[in-house]
Amino acid sequence: MTTPNASAAAVHWSVQGMLVEYLTSGRLAEVVYRDSAGQIRMVHDVIRDLFSRAGHEYILLGRGSMVSLDHIITLDGRTLAVSR
């Protein structure tokens, strides 16, 4: 897991803490997000990694999907507050 930098899409510390909790516990999460085609997707999976790439924050799901945090609508019913 990498430390987020001061970028255009910075993750709020409370969101960061919540994601780290999922990451370390290995528990299943319901992730509702908008894919690259604009379709809303819902998956039930574990979060394997949280990282920054090219100034954006991402999670890596257990099945290999990489999801940008700014595309996540809810995580277990809770809205993620990602500042821009």
C-alpha positions in Angstrom: 0.0 0.0 0.0 1.4 3.4 -0.9 0.9 6.7 0.9 -1.3 9.2 -0.9 0.4 12.3 -2.0 -1.0 15.9 -2.3 -2.7 15.3 -5.7 -5.8 16.4 -7.6 -7.8 13.6 -6.0 -6.8 13.4 -2.4 -8.5 10.9 -0.1 -10.0 12.3 3.1 -8.3 10.7 6.1 -11.6 9.1 7.4 -12.1 7.4 4.0 -8.4 6.3 4.1 -8.9 4.8 7.5 -12.1 3.0 6.5 -10.3 1.5 3.4 -7.3 0.4 5.5 -9.7 -1.3 7.9 -11.2 -3.3 5.0 -7.7 -4.0 3.6 -6.3 -5.4 6.9 -9.4 -7.3 8.0 -10.0 -9.0 4.7 -13.7 -8.8 5.1 -16.1 -8.7 2.2 -17.3 -5.3 1.0 -20.2 -4.2 -1.2 -18.7 -1.7 -3.7 -21.1 0.3 -5.9 -19.2 2.2 -8.6 -19.4 3.7 -12.1 -17.3 1.9 -14.6 -15.4 3.5 -17.5 -18.5 3.2 -19.7 -20.6 5.0 -17.2 -22.6 2.0 -16.1 -23.2 1.4 -12.4 -21.7 -1.8 -11.1 -22.1 -3.6 -7.8 -19.6 -6.1 -6.6 -19.1 -8.1 -3.3 -15.4 -8.6 -2.9 -12.4 -8.0 -0.6 -10.1 -5.0 -1.0 -6.6 -6.2 -1.7 -4.7 -2.9 -2.1 -5.1 0.9 -1.9 -2.6 2.9 -4.0 -1.9 6.0 -6.0 -1.2 6.1 -9.7 -0.8 9.2 -11.9 -2.3 11.4 -9.2 -5.4 9.3 -8.6 -6.3 6.9 -5.8 -7.4 3.4 -6.5 -8.5 0.2 -4.8 -7.6 -3.2 -6.1 -10.4 -5.8 -5.5 -9.8 -9.5 -4.9 -10.8 -10.5 -8.3 -8.3 -8.1 -9.9 -10.5 -5.2 -10.7 -8.9 -1.8 -10.2 -11.5 1.0 -9.3 -10.7 4.7 -9.0 -11.9 6.1 -5.7 -13.6 9.0 -7.5 -15.8 6.4 -9.3 -17.0 4.7 -6.1 -20.6 5.6 -5.2 -20.9 3.6 -2.0 -18.9 1.2 0.1 -21.2 -1.0 2.2 -23.9 1.6 1.9 -21.6 4.5 3.0 -20.8 7.3 0.5 -17.1 8.0 0.1 -16.1 11.7 0.4 -13.2 12.1 -2.0 -12.1 15.7 -2.3 -10.9 17.1 -5.7 
